Amino acid sequence: MPQARTGRVSRRAVLGGTLTLPLLAGCAAEAAAPRTEVPALVGAIASEQDLIASYEAARAAHASLAGRIDPVLARHREHLAVLRRHYVPGSGERADEGGAIPPPRPQKIPAAPREALAVLRQAETKAATARVADAGKVDPALAQLLASIGACEAGHAAALVGAP
């Protein structure tokens, strides 16, 4: 009697070895494929680190801006935590993957609060643009995360318009 197709593989087929070779071939092909999401993920992590360092520098230079920038700083820390959960240490050691995460590079913060906000706004805009570009280079799940972070950064840039 023919077996009804249920979309599942029978235990007998797996244990009998019928699927072993195709499954192993799939793993080997996947391991050898270039991991294009690693450079985008590393870039997003580096960008968040840079934004956090820049906000911390602005806060240190202009304590009067703390109420305005602390909520944004908290969001960037959340973004970084989520992105780091997607990064597997050692996954970018091959030269073609670009997996080394650089140390944070904060923006130089001007002495005037209004100019400091302008520097932060420009950094947010640059980061938002980069996340949109990265979203087109990665798998759909990571693209959704990067696009969401980019949208949030665009919102931060808009929130930083105006006088302190």
MOWORA-V304691 format. One record per residue. N is the residue number from 1. OMEGA is omega in radians with two decimals (none if undefined). NEAR is the number of other ideal C-beta (glycine too) atoms within 12 Angstrom. Layout:
BEGIN
[[N & OMEGA & NEAR] [N & OMEGA & NEAR]]
END
This chain:
BEGIN
[[1 & -3.14 & 3] [2 & -3.12 & 4] [3 & 3.11 & 10] [4 & 3.12 & 8] [5 & -3.13 & 8] [6 & -3.10 & 7] [7 & 3.13 & 6] [8 & 3.09 & 12] [9 & -3.12 & 17] [10 & 3.11 & 15] [11 & 3.14 & 10] [12 & -3.14 & 12] [13 & 3.13 & 15] [14 & -3.11 & 15] [15 & 3.13 & 11] [16 & 3.09 & 12] [17 & -3.11 & 12] [18 & -3.07 & 14] [19 & -3.03 & 18] [20 & -3.09 & 15] [21 & 3.10 & 13] [22 & 3.14 & 15] [23 & 3.13 & 16] [24 & 3.11 & 13] [25 & 3.10 & 13] [26 & 3.12 & 14] [27 & -3.13 & 13] [28 & 3.14 & 12] [29 & -3.14 & 12] [30 & -3.12 & 12] [31 & -3.10 & 13] [32 & -3.11 & 12] [33 & 3.10 & 16] [34 & -3.11 & 18] [35 & -3.04 & 28] [36 & -3.12 & 22] [37 & -3.08 & 32] [38 & 3.12 & 33] [39 & 3.12 & 29] [40 & 3.14 & 36] [41 & 3.11 & 40] [42 & 3.10 & 33] [43 & 3.13 & 37] [44 & 3.10 & 43] [45 & 3.13 & 40] [46 & 3.13 & 31] [47 & 3.12 & 38] [48 & 3.09 & 42] [49 & 3.14 & 30] [50 & 3.13 & 32] [51 & 3.12 & 47] [52 & 3.14 & 35] [53 & 3.13 & 28] [54 & 3.11 & 37] [55 & 3.11 & 43] [56 & 3.10 & 27] [57 & 3.12 & 26] [58 & 3.12 & 40] [59 & 3.12 & 28] [60 & -3.12 & 18] [61 & -3.05 & 27] [62 & -3.13 & 27] [63 & -3.14 & 15] [64 & -3.14 & 19] [65 & -3.03 & 31] [66 & -3.13 & 21] [67 & -3.11 & 13] [68 & -3.03 & 27] [69 & -3.12 & 37] [70 & 3.10 & 20] [71 & 3.12 & 20] [72 & 3.10 & 36] [73 & 3.11 & 29] [74 & 3.12 & 20] [75 & 3.13 & 27] [76 & 3.08 & 35] [77 & 3.07 & 21] [78 & 3.12 & 21] [79 & -3.10 & 36] [80 & 3.14 & 30] [81 & 3.14 & 18] [82 & -3.14 & 23] [83 & 3.13 & 33] [84 & 3.09 & 21] [85 & 3.13 & 15] [86 & -3.11 & 28] [87 & 3.10 & 31] [88 & 3.14 & 17] [89 & -3.12 & 16] [90 & -3.09 & 13] [91 & -3.10 & 20] [92 & -3.08 & 27] [93 & 3.10 & 16] [94 & -3.02 & 17] [95 & -3.07 & 11] [96 & -3.10 & 14] [97 & 3.12 & 24] [98 & -3.01 & 24] [99 & -3.13 & 27] [100 & 3.13 & 20] [101 & -3.12 & 30] [102 & 3.07 & 16] [103 & 3.14 & 12] [104 & 3.09 & 21] [105 & -3.12 & 18] [106 & 3.03 & 23] [107 & 3.02 & 29] [108 & -3.05 & 17] [109 & 3.12 & 28] [110 & -3.11 & 21] [111 & -3.11 & 12] [112 & -3.13 & 17] [113 & -3.13 & 25] [114 & 3.12 & 22] [115 & 3.08 & 22] [116 & 3.10 & 33] [117 & 3.12 & 34] [118 & 3.11 & 23] [119 & 3.11 & 32] [120 & 3.12 & 44] [121 & 3.13 & 33] [122 & 3.11 & 25] [123 & 3.10 & 37] [124 & -3.14 & 41] [125 & 3.11 & 26] [126 & 3.14 & 25] [127 & 3.13 & 42] [128 & 3.12 & 31] [129 & 3.13 & 23] [130 & -3.14 & 31] [131 & 3.10 & 39] [132 & 3.12 & 25] [133 & 3.13 & 21] [134 & -3.10 & 35] [135 & 3.12 & 28] [136 & -3.07 & 19] [137 & -3.00 & 25] [138 & 3.13 & 28] [139 & -3.04 & 20] [140 & -3.11 & 13] [141 & 3.12 & 14] [142 & 3.10 & 31] [143 & 3.12 & 25] [144 & 3.12 & 18] [145 & -3.12 & 31] [146 & 3.11 & 38] [147 & 3.11 & 27] [148 & 3.11 & 25] [149 & 3.10 & 39] [150 & 3.11 & 33] [151 & 3.12 & 23] [152 & 3.13 & 30] [153 & 3.06 & 38] [154 & 3.07 & 24] [155 & 3.08 & 21] [156 & 3.14 & 36] [157 & 3.13 & 27] [158 & -3.13 & 16] [159 & -3.11 & 20] [160 & 3.11 & 33] [161 & 3.07 & 19] [162 & -3.09 & 13] [163 & 3.11 & 13] [164 & none & 24]]
END
